[in-house]
Amino acid sequence: MKTEILNTPVVSAPGINVAGNVKALTEQVNNLQSRYYSALASDCEVRTISDRWYFRAIGFTSFGLLFFPLLLVAAFCVYRAKKCQKGGNNHE
């Protein structure tokens, strides 16, 4: 059996250091990710009771994709979160 590659030009590029460029790009991506996640850290804290209900709703929604009745539990969690926000009882 014969394998052929059609229309594939071979181009050599002298003076281009691919490994160095990839390493520099990887370092830049890592730096951006660490700055992004450290900026989000304060926004992602669970501080209030309603935050806890929303967190539970996210979890039950995720598992509800596998087991359908958990979507009803997720809806209940969102209801409780909104009720806690309206009632003013959102701090422990």
PDB file of N, CA, C and O in Angstrom:
ATOM      1  N   MET A   1       0.849  -1.172   0.000  1.00  0.00           N
ATOM      2  CA  MET A   1       0.000   0.000   0.000  1.00  0.00           C
ATOM      3  C   MET A   1       0.900   1.241   0.000  1.00  0.00           C
ATOM      4  O   MET A   1       1.915   1.290   0.695  1.00  0.00           O
ATOM      5  N   LYS A   2       0.525   2.191  -0.755  1.00  0.00           N
ATOM      6  CA  LYS A   2       1.329   3.381  -0.923  1.00  0.00           C
ATOM      7  C   LYS A   2       0.572   4.587  -0.368  1.00  0.00           C
ATOM      8  O   LYS A   2      -0.595   4.793  -0.702  1.00  0.00           O
ATOM      9  N   THR A   3       1.220   5.375   0.467  1.00  0.00           N
ATOM     10  CA  THR A   3       0.600   6.557   1.046  1.00  0.00           C
ATOM     11  C   THR A   3       1.191   7.790   0.394  1.00  0.00           C
ATOM     12  O   THR A   3       2.411   7.941   0.324  1.00  0.00           O
ATOM     13  N   GLU A   4       0.338   8.659  -0.078  1.00  0.00           N
ATOM     14  CA  GLU A   4       0.794   9.884  -0.710  1.00  0.00           C
ATOM     15  C   GLU A   4       0.168  11.088  -0.027  1.00  0.00           C
ATOM     16  O   GLU A   4      -0.990  11.056   0.390  1.00  0.00           O
ATOM     17  N   ILE A   5       0.945  12.136   0.078  1.00  0.00           N
ATOM     18  CA  ILE A   5       0.437  13.391   0.612  1.00  0.00           C
ATOM     19  C   ILE A   5       0.439  14.382  -0.540  1.00  0.00           C
ATOM     20  O   ILE A   5       1.489  14.714  -1.090  1.00  0.00           O
ATOM     21  N   LEU A   6      -0.730  14.840  -0.890  1.00  0.00           N
ATOM     22  CA  LEU A   6      -0.861  15.714  -2.041  1.00  0.00           C
ATOM     23  C   LEU A   6      -0.911  17.180  -1.612  1.00  0.00           C
ATOM     24  O   LEU A   6      -1.483  17.520  -0.576  1.00  0.00           O
ATOM     25  N   ASN A   7      -0.303  18.035  -2.426  1.00  0.00           N
ATOM     26  CA  ASN A   7      -0.365  19.479  -2.234  1.00  0.00           C
ATOM     27  C   ASN A   7       0.123  19.923  -0.857  1.00  0.00           C
ATOM     28  O   ASN A   7      -0.486  20.801  -0.245  1.00  0.00           O
ATOM     29  N   THR A   8       1.192  19.343  -0.369  1.00  0.00           N
ATOM     30  CA  THR A   8       1.749  19.739   0.913  1.00  0.00           C
ATOM     31  C   THR A   8       3.162  20.253   0.696  1.00  0.00           C
ATOM     32  O   THR A   8       4.104  19.468   0.583  1.00  0.00           O
ATOM     33  N   PRO A   9       3.311  21.569   0.636  1.00  0.00           N
ATOM     34  CA  PRO A   9       4.656  22.103   0.418  1.00  0.00           C
ATOM     35  C   PRO A   9       5.505  21.996   1.679  1.00  0.00           C
ATOM     36  O   PRO A   9       5.012  22.147   2.797  1.00  0.00           O
ATOM     37  N   VAL A  10       6.761  21.738   1.476  1.00  0.00           N
ATOM     38  CA  VAL A  10       7.699  21.691   2.589  1.00  0.00           C
ATOM     39  C   VAL A  10       8.381  23.051   2.660  1.00  0.00           C
ATOM     40  O   VAL A  10       9.035  23.489   1.713  1.00  0.00           O
ATOM     41  N   VAL A  11       8.213  23.707   3.804  1.00  0.00           N
ATOM     42  CA  VAL A  11       8.770  25.041   3.975  1.00  0.00           C
ATOM     43  C   VAL A  11       9.706  25.010   5.168  1.00  0.00           C
ATOM     44  O   VAL A  11       9.314  24.621   6.268  1.00  0.00           O
ATOM     45  N   SER A  12      10.912  25.413   4.949  1.00  0.00           N
ATOM     46  CA  SER A  12      11.833  25.520   6.070  1.00  0.00           C
ATOM     47  C   SER A  12      11.973  26.995   6.405  1.00  0.00           C
ATOM     48  O   SER A  12      12.079  27.843   5.519  1.00  0.00           O
ATOM     49  N   ALA A  13      11.971  27.283   7.677  1.00  0.00           N
ATOM     50  CA  ALA A  13      12.041  28.668   8.129  1.00  0.00           C
ATOM     51  C   ALA A  13      13.256  28.810   9.029  1.00  0.00           C
ATOM     52  O   ALA A  13      13.182  28.526  10.224  1.00  0.00           O
ATOM     53  N   PRO A  14      14.362  29.242   8.468  1.00  0.00           N
ATOM     54  CA  PRO A  14      15.547  29.402   9.303  1.00  0.00           C
ATOM     55  C   PRO A  14      15.388  30.597  10.248  1.00  0.00           C
ATOM     56  O   PRO A  14      14.811  31.620   9.881  1.00  0.00           O
ATOM     57  N   GLY A  15      15.898  30.452  11.442  1.00  0.00           N
ATOM     58  CA  GLY A  15      15.864  31.541  12.404  1.00  0.00           C
ATOM     59  C   GLY A  15      14.614  31.582  13.264  1.00  0.00           C
ATOM     60  O   GLY A  15      14.483  32.473  14.103  1.00  0.00           O
ATOM     61  N   ILE A  16      13.697  30.651  13.083  1.00  0.00           N
ATOM     62  CA  ILE A  16      12.487  30.621  13.912  1.00  0.00           C
ATOM     63  C   ILE A  16      12.645  29.509  14.936  1.00  0.00           C
ATOM     64  O   ILE A  16      12.831  28.343  14.589  1.00  0.00           O
ATOM     65  N   ASN A  17      12.567  29.891  16.193  1.00  0.00           N
ATOM     66  CA  ASN A  17      12.695  28.945  17.289  1.00  0.00           C
ATOM     67  C   ASN A  17      11.305  28.622  17.812  1.00  0.00           C
ATOM     68  O   ASN A  17      10.774  29.342  18.657  1.00  0.00           O
ATOM     69  N   VAL A  18      10.722  27.555  17.319  1.00  0.00           N
ATOM     70  CA  VAL A  18       9.350  27.204  17.673  1.00  0.00           C
ATOM     71  C   VAL A  18       9.240  26.834  19.144  1.00  0.00           C
ATOM     72  O   VAL A  18       8.287  27.242  19.808  1.00  0.00           O
ATOM     73  N   ALA A  19      10.190  26.075  19.665  1.00  0.00           N
ATOM     74  CA  ALA A  19      10.133  25.648  21.064  1.00  0.00           C
ATOM     75  C   ALA A  19      10.188  26.860  22.000  1.00  0.00           C
ATOM     76  O   ALA A  19       9.470  26.906  22.998  1.00  0.00           O
ATOM     77  N   GLY A  20      11.027  27.826  21.683  1.00  0.00           N
ATOM     78  CA  GLY A  20      11.120  29.032  22.507  1.00  0.00           C
ATOM     79  C   GLY A  20       9.851  29.858  22.454  1.00  0.00           C
ATOM     80  O   GLY A  20       9.418  30.402  23.469  1.00  0.00           O
ATOM     81  N   ASN A  21       9.249  29.956  21.270  1.00  0.00           N
ATOM     82  CA  ASN A  21       8.006  30.704  21.124  1.00  0.00           C
ATOM     83  C   ASN A  21       6.861  30.049  21.884  1.00  0.00           C
ATOM     84  O   ASN A  21       6.058  30.736  22.514  1.00  0.00           O
ATOM     85  N   VAL A  22       6.784  28.729  21.827  1.00  0.00           N
ATOM     86  CA  VAL A  22       5.732  28.008  22.542  1.00  0.00           C
ATOM     87  C   VAL A  22       5.907  28.180  24.042  1.00  0.00           C
ATOM     88  O   VAL A  22       4.924  28.370  24.758  1.00  0.00           O
ATOM     89  N   LYS A  23       7.129  28.117  24.525  1.00  0.00           N
ATOM     90  CA  LYS A  23       7.383  28.280  25.960  1.00  0.00           C
ATOM     91  C   LYS A  23       7.006  29.686  26.415  1.00  0.00           C
ATOM     92  O   LYS A  23       6.390  29.844  27.469  1.00  0.00           O
ATOM     93  N   ALA A  24       7.358  30.696  25.650  1.00  0.00           N
ATOM     94  CA  ALA A  24       7.008  32.078  26.002  1.00  0.00           C
ATOM     95  C   ALA A  24       5.499  32.276  25.985  1.00  0.00           C
ATOM     96  O   ALA A  24       4.950  32.945  26.860  1.00  0.00           O
ATOM     97  N   LEU A  25       4.834  31.705  25.004  1.00  0.00           N
ATOM     98  CA  LEU A  25       3.380  31.815  24.923  1.00  0.00           C
ATOM     99  C   LEU A  25       2.713  31.107  26.095  1.00  0.00           C
ATOM    100  O   LEU A  25       1.737  31.610  26.651  1.00  0.00           O
ATOM    101  N   THR A  26       3.233  29.943  26.474  1.00  0.00           N
ATOM    102  CA  THR A  26       2.690  29.212  27.613  1.00  0.00           C
ATOM    103  C   THR A  26       2.842  30.017  28.894  1.00  0.00           C
ATOM    104  O   THR A  26       1.919  30.050  29.709  1.00  0.00           O
ATOM    105  N   GLU A  27       3.968  30.659  29.088  1.00  0.00           N
ATOM    106  CA  GLU A  27       4.169  31.486  30.276  1.00  0.00           C
ATOM    107  C   GLU A  27       3.207  32.662  30.296  1.00  0.00           C
ATOM    108  O   GLU A  27       2.684  33.010  31.355  1.00  0.00           O
ATOM    109  N   GLN A  28       2.966  33.278  29.149  1.00  0.00           N
ATOM    110  CA  GLN A  28       2.023  34.391  29.081  1.00  0.00           C
ATOM    111  C   GLN A  28       0.608  33.939  29.418  1.00  0.00           C
ATOM    112  O   GLN A  28      -0.112  34.628  30.140  1.00  0.00           O
ATOM    113  N   VAL A  29       0.210  32.786  28.899  1.00  0.00           N
ATOM    114  CA  VAL A  29      -1.123  32.255  29.185  1.00  0.00           C
ATOM    115  C   VAL A  29      -1.254  31.944  30.672  1.00  0.00           C
ATOM    116  O   VAL A  29      -2.280  32.257  31.276  1.00  0.00           O
ATOM    117  N   ASN A  30      -0.239  31.338  31.269  1.00  0.00           N
ATOM    118  CA  ASN A  30      -0.281  31.032  32.699  1.00  0.00           C
ATOM    119  C   ASN A  30      -0.380  32.298  33.539  1.00  0.00           C
ATOM    120  O   ASN A  30      -1.117  32.330  34.525  1.00  0.00           O
ATOM    121  N   ASN A  31       0.353  33.341  33.161  1.00  0.00           N
ATOM    122  CA  ASN A  31       0.279  34.603  33.891  1.00  0.00           C
ATOM    123  C   ASN A  31      -1.103  35.230  33.784  1.00  0.00           C
ATOM    124  O   ASN A  31      -1.643  35.727  34.772  1.00  0.00           O
ATOM    125  N   LEU A  32      -1.677  35.207  32.576  1.00  0.00           N
ATOM    126  CA  LEU A  32      -3.024  35.752  32.397  1.00  0.00           C
ATOM    127  C   LEU A  32      -4.055  34.976  33.203  1.00  0.00           C
ATOM    128  O   LEU A  32      -4.945  35.569  33.813  1.00  0.00           O
ATOM    129  N   GLN A  33      -3.937  33.648  33.208  1.00  0.00           N
ATOM    130  CA  GLN A  33      -4.877  32.830  33.968  1.00  0.00           C
ATOM    131  C   GLN A  33      -4.775  33.110  35.457  1.00  0.00           C
ATOM    132  O   GLN A  33      -5.795  33.235  36.135  1.00  0.00           O
ATOM    133  N   SER A  34      -3.566  33.209  35.971  1.00  0.00           N
ATOM    134  CA  SER A  34      -3.425  33.450  37.410  1.00  0.00           C
ATOM    135  C   SER A  34      -3.971  34.812  37.797  1.00  0.00           C
ATOM    136  O   SER A  34      -4.594  34.940  38.851  1.00  0.00           O
ATOM    137  N   ARG A  35      -3.755  35.847  36.968  1.00  0.00           N
ATOM    138  CA  ARG A  35      -4.320  37.166  37.267  1.00  0.00           C
ATOM    139  C   ARG A  35      -5.839  37.152  37.173  1.00  0.00           C
ATOM    140  O   ARG A  35      -6.519  37.779  37.986  1.00  0.00           O
ATOM    141  N   TYR A  36      -6.377  36.436  36.183  1.00  0.00           N
ATOM    142  CA  TYR A  36      -7.824  36.370  36.002  1.00  0.00           C
ATOM    143  C   TYR A  36      -8.490  35.668  37.186  1.00  0.00           C
ATOM    144  O   TYR A  36      -9.474  36.165  37.734  1.00  0.00           O
ATOM    145  N   TYR A  37      -7.952  34.521  37.576  1.00  0.00           N
ATOM    146  CA  TYR A  37      -8.572  33.767  38.666  1.00  0.00           C
ATOM    147  C   TYR A  37      -8.383  34.444  40.020  1.00  0.00           C
ATOM    148  O   TYR A  37      -9.246  34.314  40.888  1.00  0.00           O
ATOM    149  N   SER A  38      -7.287  35.155  40.223  1.00  0.00           N
ATOM    150  CA  SER A  38      -7.129  35.874  41.490  1.00  0.00           C
ATOM    151  C   SER A  38      -8.085  37.053  41.556  1.00  0.00           C
ATOM    152  O   SER A  38      -8.531  37.420  42.644  1.00  0.00           O
ATOM    153  N   ALA A  39      -8.412  37.657  40.416  1.00  0.00           N
ATOM    154  CA  ALA A  39      -9.387  38.745  40.399  1.00  0.00           C
ATOM    155  C   ALA A  39     -10.797  38.224  40.646  1.00  0.00           C
ATOM    156  O   ALA A  39     -11.616  38.932  41.232  1.00  0.00           O
ATOM    157  N   LEU A  40     -11.099  37.001  40.211  1.00  0.00           N
ATOM    158  CA  LEU A  40     -12.420  36.423  40.408  1.00  0.00           C
ATOM    159  C   LEU A  40     -12.613  35.805  41.791  1.00  0.00           C
ATOM    160  O   LEU A  40     -13.746  35.541  42.193  1.00  0.00           O
ATOM    161  N   ALA A  41     -11.547  35.575  42.510  1.00  0.00           N
ATOM    162  CA  ALA A  41     -11.631  34.852  43.775  1.00  0.00           C
ATOM    163  C   ALA A  41     -12.598  35.517  44.749  1.00  0.00           C
ATOM    164  O   ALA A  41     -13.374  34.825  45.408  1.00  0.00           O
ATOM    165  N   SER A  42     -12.568  36.837  44.852  1.00  0.00           N
ATOM    166  CA  SER A  42     -13.451  37.512  45.799  1.00  0.00           C
ATOM    167  C   SER A  42     -14.906  37.462  45.345  1.00  0.00           C
ATOM    168  O   SER A  42     -15.807  37.477  46.184  1.00  0.00           O
ATOM    169  N   ASP A  43     -15.157  37.401  44.039  1.00  0.00           N
ATOM    170  CA  ASP A  43     -16.525  37.336  43.533  1.00  0.00           C
ATOM    171  C   ASP A  43     -17.138  35.951  43.694  1.00  0.00           C
ATOM    172  O   ASP A  43     -18.362  35.820  43.689  1.00  0.00           O
ATOM    173  N   CYS A  44     -16.326  34.928  43.833  1.00  0.00           N
ATOM    174  CA  CYS A  44     -16.822  33.554  43.871  1.00  0.00           C
ATOM    175  C   CYS A  44     -17.012  33.017  45.286  1.00  0.00           C
ATOM    176  O   CYS A  44     -17.252  31.823  45.461  1.00  0.00           O
ATOM    177  N   GLU A  45     -16.910  33.864  46.281  1.00  0.00           N
ATOM    178  CA  GLU A  45     -17.079  33.396  47.652  1.00  0.00           C
ATOM    179  C   GLU A  45     -18.560  33.247  47.981  1.00  0.00           C
ATOM    180  O   GLU A  45     -19.391  34.029  47.519  1.00  0.00           O
ATOM    181  N   VAL A  46     -18.879  32.238  48.780  1.00  0.00           N
ATOM    182  CA  VAL A  46     -20.236  32.018  49.255  1.00  0.00           C
ATOM    183  C   VAL A  46     -20.356  32.756  50.583  1.00  0.00           C
ATOM    184  O   VAL A  46     -19.813  32.314  51.595  1.00  0.00           O
ATOM    185  N   ARG A  47     -21.072  33.887  50.578  1.00  0.00           N
ATOM    186  CA  ARG A  47     -21.148  34.734  51.772  1.00  0.00           C
ATOM    187  C   ARG A  47     -22.508  34.708  52.444  1.00  0.00           C
ATOM    188  O   ARG A  47     -22.592  34.813  53.667  1.00  0.00           O
ATOM    189  N   THR A  48     -23.567  34.572  51.674  1.00  0.00           N
ATOM    190  CA  THR A  48     -24.908  34.688  52.234  1.00  0.00           C
ATOM    191  C   THR A  48     -25.660  33.368  52.096  1.00  0.00           C
ATOM    192  O   THR A  48     -25.207  32.439  51.426  1.00  0.00           O
ATOM    193  N   ILE A  49     -26.809  33.310  52.741  1.00  0.00           N
ATOM    194  CA  ILE A  49     -27.647  32.113  52.651  1.00  0.00           C
ATOM    195  C   ILE A  49     -28.150  31.936  51.219  1.00  0.00           C
ATOM    196  O   ILE A  49     -28.208  30.820  50.703  1.00  0.00           O
ATOM    197  N   SER A  50     -28.514  33.054  50.587  1.00  0.00           N
ATOM    198  CA  SER A  50     -28.992  32.931  49.202  1.00  0.00           C
ATOM    199  C   SER A  50     -27.872  32.445  48.278  1.00  0.00           C
ATOM    200  O   SER A  50     -28.137  31.714  47.324  1.00  0.00           O
ATOM    201  N   ASP A  51     -26.615  32.847  48.553  1.00  0.00           N
ATOM    202  CA  ASP A  51     -25.491  32.328  47.771  1.00  0.00           C
ATOM    203  C   ASP A  51     -25.391  30.817  47.913  1.00  0.00           C
ATOM    204  O   ASP A  51     -25.110  30.110  46.945  1.00  0.00           O
ATOM    205  N   ARG A  52     -25.621  30.333  49.115  1.00  0.00           N
ATOM    206  CA  ARG A  52     -25.570  28.877  49.329  1.00  0.00           C
ATOM    207  C   ARG A  52     -26.667  28.158  48.544  1.00  0.00           C
ATOM    208  O   ARG A  52     -26.431  27.094  47.971  1.00  0.00           O
ATOM    209  N   TRP A  53     -27.870  28.746  48.522  1.00  0.00           N
ATOM    210  CA  TRP A  53     -28.958  28.118  47.767  1.00  0.00           C
ATOM    211  C   TRP A  53     -28.646  28.119  46.276  1.00  0.00           C
ATOM    212  O   TRP A  53     -28.917  27.136  45.585  1.00  0.00           O
ATOM    213  N   TYR A  54     -28.074  29.223  45.770  1.00  0.00           N
ATOM    214  CA  TYR A  54     -27.694  29.256  44.354  1.00  0.00           C
ATOM    215  C   TYR A  54     -26.606  28.233  44.053  1.00  0.00           C
ATOM    216  O   TYR A  54     -26.644  27.582  43.009  1.00  0.00           O
ATOM    217  N   PHE A  55     -25.641  28.084  44.950  1.00  0.00           N
ATOM    218  CA  PHE A  55     -24.585  27.093  44.763  1.00  0.00           C
ATOM    219  C   PHE A  55     -25.171  25.688  44.705  1.00  0.00           C
ATOM    220  O   PHE A  55     -24.765  24.871  43.878  1.00  0.00           O
ATOM    221  N   ARG A  56     -26.126  25.414  45.585  1.00  0.00           N
ATOM    222  CA  ARG A  56     -26.795  24.108  45.561  1.00  0.00           C
ATOM    223  C   ARG A  56     -27.558  23.921  44.259  1.00  0.00           C
ATOM    224  O   ARG A  56     -27.561  22.831  43.687  1.00  0.00           O
ATOM    225  N   ALA A  57     -28.207  24.986  43.790  1.00  0.00           N
ATOM    226  CA  ALA A  57     -28.969  24.897  42.537  1.00  0.00           C
ATOM    227  C   ALA A  57     -28.058  24.542  41.367  1.00  0.00           C
ATOM    228  O   ALA A  57     -28.433  23.749  40.503  1.00  0.00           O
ATOM    229  N   ILE A  58     -26.867  25.125  41.336  1.00  0.00           N
ATOM    230  CA  ILE A  58     -25.918  24.810  40.265  1.00  0.00           C
ATOM    231  C   ILE A  58     -25.527  23.340  40.325  1.00  0.00           C
ATOM    232  O   ILE A  58     -25.474  22.663  39.298  1.00  0.00           O
ATOM    233  N   GLY A  59     -25.255  22.848  41.527  1.00  0.00           N
ATOM    234  CA  GLY A  59     -24.878  21.444  41.684  1.00  0.00           C
ATOM    235  C   GLY A  59     -25.991  20.490  41.285  1.00  0.00           C
ATOM    236  O   GLY A  59     -25.751  19.510  40.580  1.00  0.00           O
ATOM    237  N   PHE A  60     -27.222  20.777  41.739  1.00  0.00           N
ATOM    238  CA  PHE A  60     -28.334  19.893  41.393  1.00  0.00           C
ATOM    239  C   PHE A  60     -28.669  19.966  39.910  1.00  0.00           C
ATOM    240  O   PHE A  60     -29.108  18.975  39.327  1.00  0.00           O
ATOM    241  N   THR A  61     -28.469  21.128  39.293  1.00  0.00           N
ATOM    242  CA  THR A  61     -28.700  21.227  37.851  1.00  0.00           C
ATOM    243  C   THR A  61     -27.691  20.365  37.095  1.00  0.00           C
ATOM    244  O   THR A  61     -28.041  19.690  36.127  1.00  0.00           O
ATOM    245  N   SER A  62     -26.440  20.394  37.545  1.00  0.00           N
ATOM    246  CA  SER A  62     -25.412  19.579  36.890  1.00  0.00           C
ATOM    247  C   SER A  62     -25.736  18.096  36.992  1.00  0.00           C
ATOM    248  O   SER A  62     -25.662  17.366  36.004  1.00  0.00           O
ATOM    249  N   PHE A  63     -26.095  17.658  38.192  1.00  0.00           N
ATOM    250  CA  PHE A  63     -26.424  16.241  38.364  1.00  0.00           C
ATOM    251  C   PHE A  63     -27.785  15.915  37.759  1.00  0.00           C
ATOM    252  O   PHE A  63     -28.056  14.760  37.430  1.00  0.00           O
ATOM    253  N   GLY A  64     -28.646  16.929  37.609  1.00  0.00           N
ATOM    254  CA  GLY A  64     -29.950  16.718  36.999  1.00  0.00           C
ATOM    255  C   GLY A  64     -29.869  16.336  35.541  1.00  0.00           C
ATOM    256  O   GLY A  64     -30.806  15.758  34.991  1.00  0.00           O
ATOM    257  N   LEU A  65     -28.740  16.659  34.906  1.00  0.00           N
ATOM    258  CA  LEU A  65     -28.573  16.230  33.522  1.00  0.00           C
ATOM    259  C   LEU A  65     -28.445  14.716  33.426  1.00  0.00           C
ATOM    260  O   LEU A  65     -28.727  14.129  32.382  1.00  0.00           O
ATOM    261  N   LEU A  66     -28.018  14.085  34.518  1.00  0.00           N
ATOM    262  CA  LEU A  66     -27.922  12.623  34.552  1.00  0.00           C
ATOM    263  C   LEU A  66     -29.160  11.989  35.163  1.00  0.00           C
ATOM    264  O   LEU A  66     -29.595  10.921  34.732  1.00  0.00           O
ATOM    265  N   PHE A  67     -29.726  12.646  36.165  1.00  0.00           N
ATOM    266  CA  PHE A  67     -30.877  12.109  36.881  1.00  0.00           C
ATOM    267  C   PHE A  67     -31.938  13.206  36.935  1.00  0.00           C
ATOM    268  O   PHE A  67     -31.851  14.115  37.761  1.00  0.00           O
ATOM    269  N   PHE A  68     -32.931  13.123  36.066  1.00  0.00           N
ATOM    270  CA  PHE A  68     -33.875  14.197  35.800  1.00  0.00           C
ATOM    271  C   PHE A  68     -34.568  14.794  37.036  1.00  0.00           C
ATOM    272  O   PHE A  68     -34.692  16.017  37.097  1.00  0.00           O
ATOM    273  N   PRO A  69     -35.027  14.006  38.028  1.00  0.00           N
ATOM    274  CA  PRO A  69     -35.738  14.606  39.162  1.00  0.00           C
ATOM    275  C   PRO A  69     -34.922  15.638  39.947  1.00  0.00           C
ATOM    276  O   PRO A  69     -35.493  16.459  40.665  1.00  0.00           O
ATOM    277  N   LEU A  70     -33.604  15.602  39.816  1.00  0.00           N
ATOM    278  CA  LEU A  70     -32.794  16.597  40.524  1.00  0.00           C
ATOM    279  C   LEU A  70     -32.981  18.001  39.957  1.00  0.00           C
ATOM    280  O   LEU A  70     -32.653  18.983  40.624  1.00  0.00           O
ATOM    281  N   LEU A  71     -33.498  18.110  38.744  1.00  0.00           N
ATOM    282  CA  LEU A  71     -33.800  19.430  38.197  1.00  0.00           C
ATOM    283  C   LEU A  71     -34.916  20.105  38.995  1.00  0.00           C
ATOM    284  O   LEU A  71     -34.928  21.329  39.128  1.00  0.00           O
ATOM    285  N   LEU A  72     -35.850  19.317  39.524  1.00  0.00           N
ATOM    286  CA  LEU A  72     -36.889  19.877  40.394  1.00  0.00           C
ATOM    287  C   LEU A  72     -36.282  20.394  41.686  1.00  0.00           C
ATOM    288  O   LEU A  72     -36.693  21.437  42.194  1.00  0.00           O
ATOM    289  N   VAL A  73     -35.314  19.678  42.218  1.00  0.00           N
ATOM    290  CA  VAL A  73     -34.632  20.126  43.431  1.00  0.00           C
ATOM    291  C   VAL A  73     -33.862  21.412  43.150  1.00  0.00           C
ATOM    292  O   VAL A  73     -33.821  22.303  43.998  1.00  0.00           O
ATOM    293  N   ALA A  74     -33.263  21.518  41.990  1.00  0.00           N
ATOM    294  CA  ALA A  74     -32.552  22.740  41.612  1.00  0.00           C
ATOM    295  C   ALA A  74     -33.513  23.915  41.530  1.00  0.00           C
ATOM    296  O   ALA A  74     -33.183  25.016  41.973  1.00  0.00           O
ATOM    297  N   ALA A  75     -34.693  23.698  40.970  1.00  0.00           N
ATOM    298  CA  ALA A  75     -35.697  24.765  40.909  1.00  0.00           C
ATOM    299  C   ALA A  75     -36.113  25.191  42.314  1.00  0.00           C
ATOM    300  O   ALA A  75     -36.306  26.380  42.570  1.00  0.00           O
ATOM    301  N   PHE A  76     -36.249  24.238  43.216  1.00  0.00           N
ATOM    302  CA  PHE A  76     -36.570  24.565  44.602  1.00  0.00           C
ATOM    303  C   PHE A  76     -35.456  25.400  45.242  1.00  0.00           C
ATOM    304  O   PHE A  76     -35.740  26.330  45.996  1.00  0.00           O
ATOM    305  N   CYS A  77     -34.205  25.079  44.951  1.00  0.00           N
ATOM    306  CA  CYS A  77     -33.080  25.844  45.497  1.00  0.00           C
ATOM    307  C   CYS A  77     -33.087  27.287  45.007  1.00  0.00           C
ATOM    308  O   CYS A  77     -32.809  28.209  45.774  1.00  0.00           O
ATOM    309  N   VAL A  78     -33.407  27.482  43.728  1.00  0.00           N
ATOM    310  CA  VAL A  78     -33.492  28.848  43.202  1.00  0.00           C
ATOM    311  C   VAL A  78     -34.642  29.596  43.878  1.00  0.00           C
ATOM    312  O   VAL A  78     -34.506  30.774  44.207  1.00  0.00           O
ATOM    313  N   TYR A  79     -35.771  28.918  44.084  1.00  0.00           N
ATOM    314  CA  TYR A  79     -36.903  29.528  44.785  1.00  0.00           C
ATOM    315  C   TYR A  79     -36.502  29.970  46.187  1.00  0.00           C
ATOM    316  O   TYR A  79     -36.818  31.082  46.609  1.00  0.00           O
ATOM    317  N   ARG A  80     -35.804  29.090  46.906  1.00  0.00           N
ATOM    318  CA  ARG A  80     -35.376  29.431  48.274  1.00  0.00           C
ATOM    319  C   ARG A  80     -34.384  30.590  48.281  1.00  0.00           C
ATOM    320  O   ARG A  80     -34.430  31.443  49.168  1.00  0.00           O
ATOM    321  N   ALA A  81     -33.488  30.624  47.296  1.00  0.00           N
ATOM    322  CA  ALA A  81     -32.508  31.707  47.213  1.00  0.00           C
ATOM    323  C   ALA A  81     -33.202  33.041  47.000  1.00  0.00           C
ATOM    324  O   ALA A  81     -32.856  34.034  47.641  1.00  0.00           O
ATOM    325  N   LYS A  82     -34.175  33.069  46.105  1.00  0.00           N
ATOM    326  CA  LYS A  82     -34.899  34.306  45.851  1.00  0.00           C
ATOM    327  C   LYS A  82     -35.724  34.713  47.067  1.00  0.00           C
ATOM    328  O   LYS A  82     -35.848  35.901  47.363  1.00  0.00           O
ATOM    329  N   LYS A  83     -36.281  33.747  47.763  1.00  0.00           N
ATOM    330  CA  LYS A  83     -37.064  34.035  48.960  1.00  0.00           C
ATOM    331  C   LYS A  83     -36.165  34.622  50.053  1.00  0.00           C
ATOM    332  O   LYS A  83     -36.571  35.545  50.759  1.00  0.00           O
ATOM    333  N   CYS A  84     -34.964  34.097  50.191  1.00  0.00           N
ATOM    334  CA  CYS A  84     -34.023  34.638  51.183  1.00  0.00           C
ATOM    335  C   CYS A  84     -33.606  36.063  50.829  1.00  0.00           C
ATOM    336  O   CYS A  84     -33.419  36.886  51.725  1.00  0.00           O
ATOM    337  N   GLN A  85     -33.459  36.364  49.565  1.00  0.00           N
ATOM    338  CA  GLN A  85     -33.084  37.717  49.160  1.00  0.00           C
ATOM    339  C   GLN A  85     -34.211  38.707  49.415  1.00  0.00           C
ATOM    340  O   GLN A  85     -33.959  39.818  49.880  1.00  0.00           O
ATOM    341  N   LYS A  86     -35.437  38.327  49.121  1.00  0.00           N
ATOM    342  CA  LYS A  86     -36.574  39.232  49.318  1.00  0.00           C
ATOM    343  C   LYS A  86     -36.858  39.464  50.795  1.00  0.00           C
ATOM    344  O   LYS A  86     -37.212  40.572  51.197  1.00  0.00           O
ATOM    345  N   GLY A  87     -36.702  38.424  51.598  1.00  0.00           N
ATOM    346  CA  GLY A  87     -36.997  38.538  53.025  1.00  0.00           C
ATOM    347  C   GLY A  87     -35.960  39.280  53.818  1.00  0.00           C
ATOM    348  O   GLY A  87     -36.181  39.583  54.991  1.00  0.00           O
ATOM    349  N   GLY A  88     -34.825  39.584  53.207  1.00  0.00           N
ATOM    350  CA  GLY A  88     -33.764  40.277  53.904  1.00  0.00           C
ATOM    351  C   GLY A  88     -32.955  39.379  54.829  1.00  0.00           C
ATOM    352  O   GLY A  88     -32.065  39.852  55.536  1.00  0.00           O
ATOM    353  N   ASN A  89     -33.257  38.098  54.827  1.00  0.00           N
ATOM    354  CA  ASN A  89     -32.547  37.146  55.677  1.00  0.00           C
ATOM    355  C   ASN A  89     -31.463  36.468  54.862  1.00  0.00           C
ATOM    356  O   ASN A  89     -31.449  35.245  54.720  1.00  0.00           O
ATOM    357  N   ASN A  90     -30.546  37.279  54.324  1.00  0.00           N
ATOM    358  CA  ASN A  90     -29.525  36.690  53.481  1.00  0.00           C
ATOM    359  C   ASN A  90     -28.151  36.720  54.113  1.00  0.00           C
ATOM    360  O   ASN A  90     -27.174  36.406  53.433  1.00  0.00           O
ATOM    361  N   HIS A  91     -28.027  37.071  55.350  1.00  0.00           N
ATOM    362  CA  HIS A  91     -26.752  37.001  56.068  1.00  0.00           C
ATOM    363  C   HIS A  91     -26.920  36.112  57.278  1.00  0.00           C
ATOM    364  O   HIS A  91     -27.952  36.135  57.949  1.00  0.00           O
ATOM    365  N   GLU A  92     -25.905  35.338  57.543  1.00  0.00           N
ATOM    366  CA  GLU A  92     -25.974  34.475  58.729  1.00  0.00           C
ATOM    367  C   GLU A  92     -25.523  35.228  59.950  1.00  0.00           C
ATOM    368  O   GLU A  92     -25.510  34.671  61.048  1.00  0.00           O
TER     369      GLU A  92
END
